[in-house]
Amino acid sequence: MVTIYDTEALEAIRRRTAVQPHRMKLFRNALFKNARDWDAALETLPENARADFARSVDFECLDLAERHDSEIDGASKLIFQTRDANLIESVVLRPKTGRTSVCVSSQVGCACYCSFCATGMMGFSRNLTTAEILDQVTQSNRVVRPEGRAIRNVVFMGMGEPLLNLDNVFAAVDALKAAPLFNLTGSRITVSTVGIPDAMNRFTSEFPDVQLALSLHSARQAARERLMPQARKYPLDELREALVAATARGKVMIEYLMLAGVNDREEDYLALENYLKGLSVHVNIIPFNEFAGGDLRGTPLPERKRFAARLKAAGFDVTLRYSLGSDIAAACGQLVQRKQKESVA
């Protein structure tokens, strides 16, 4: 069977079943723009073509296993099961001041093993396929449709390192931007990375209009290596070259998770200011979300505010972030750990 995201294969089925192009457009709109279910989408096709489409097209490649809704901030954690019985997570965010967003996963687990991230404790199983990435968006859209909402932003900040699954992530971004499918502008898509210079260069060359976010977290090499093992392979000097190239095409988001006694001291601030000087960046100051088995502690809010204020005074665009979904373990760094282990026990 072919997936609903394979436009060439669907076109072949359309020709074989003699479905007119305008009916195919109605079919796609029902799925991707109106978030209808499979039966409702099939009804947009001529009756004599429906059985062929039902036999030939795989409507979903993920099963929604669980849904958890925050009682404090409107976030929803969606736990999906893949066909090979792996669990992944997506998070729907409904900020009061912004568009409805979904944070999607790109891998089962993660091979980067960042010490501040629960996903890294799972280890790495495999890359997600393009269809598995896109299915998170499609099903999230169906979740919010009864609320009169639609997914307007897609953020690759879930489980996994997107730039270690480059081909499938690139294909997913293409599909998210494609008019027959999701028709999102590049500014509504964000891809986050721990910092892989060659892949960053490829990404910004291929998608200059798509938002790139760099998980920096320290501008001191020793501190960054403590937090992120990948920093040993890609030192800050090499990473900055890729950052300079990326910012030449547009502003880059700099993610800075503040950790008590690790990256929130005077030398950390001075190193960060010096590292980012002259670059077109927007700095996100992020609180740490604790998880079972972690030994790090977050910087208190008053200190995060002072840190952010100093960066603003130095001329940087800065946002002081607040976590959504922490009460359902859906905030940054908290995605699947216990549930994954249970599923394979």
Steps between C-alpha positions, in 0.01 A plus 500: 500500500608859445464773760274802465815714491640337183370749243646317197347166599165665573509665159551158340197367687299805395579435134428129533160566656419792263440741788489859377770735639245722675362199690853405603547853631183462708636171634832655604332804650276277708807322642755775542318831519168399656635218724222258404517128568559233237135421433411867458795549264400199290152645455651788301605249231272344237331193642658265246852607610460472876566128534821525296627788715404314819696192387801689367561790741626481857306769683693486831840357588473588870244396760402752766562295814444764769406863541580710808365853538658757730276645768698823521602624155313329215778271381422147383746212488424244230669160527514320168590139432682412179433186298807336657369574852722796585355794691558861405350824626364821355385803696219732396546852636219751529665822623256780577703749301589292195400246237431137584824306456618142506843382612587187302756224545746401229654188657412223742722602789813702438868431448619838632464411872474858625507494879206739536265291283300196609480373142876452495470253785295271273782449254437488126282249313452634148413795280137577432386482140369806320147364528538441876614859547215641294240275659566672833392828340195352329372326811572802721289705260212256547539529877457878499238523223201454739627807689480714187879502479755397241872432528673816378857435613711184487807477722758221469593499869358167613688176543819470300748720314337608170830559319605140566197393295569744223336338196169424671486836677576682174221307326263578788577872481440492124161337563408749771566782255337334199174665387317171430579379853544722808582828321692655792739787443860448602464751783253263668745210510790479746772235504714475811847348517769436760746641247628287209684747276494318164131413538421857608666628183299258286179592677535876468600464136197282424249689716612861545146601598455235772586594858814335638542468878835417658514338843809682620460494881857612561763703318774342711638183344552308824151578629340413166682167487369419847144563383520374142736218395465610134694815595819292514458414132385848397687763705370852540741655248384265225138546602529876482609483136176320417309750713651792309394340171150432631447852632603641162172351368280605791470522877582182693336406830752433776365270771664553838385269779603650832648261756606594849876517539560362151433776247350790698808663653679821403753321281213325321324826424817665370585198284151497351496872424838478333407185302182652357635849440433621147262215413133526404351286776203487735585352839246286683572469873343168600419356843619149582234232536609237749451128434558176687865395494637847421738677736484854359308790650353800329603860557236684707270737311639826648848408379368401156332838478823683586693293245243582231497869591877522460481344155227746400710790628786370285278530192372145451143397430407285800196304612462359851317173442255323729445126466166360387390147589728443798217344703462224239876455435458664158737795546838532329736222601233283663382286209464122521716306737297278734226418248749393236670261739166353603398446139796276423509317833 
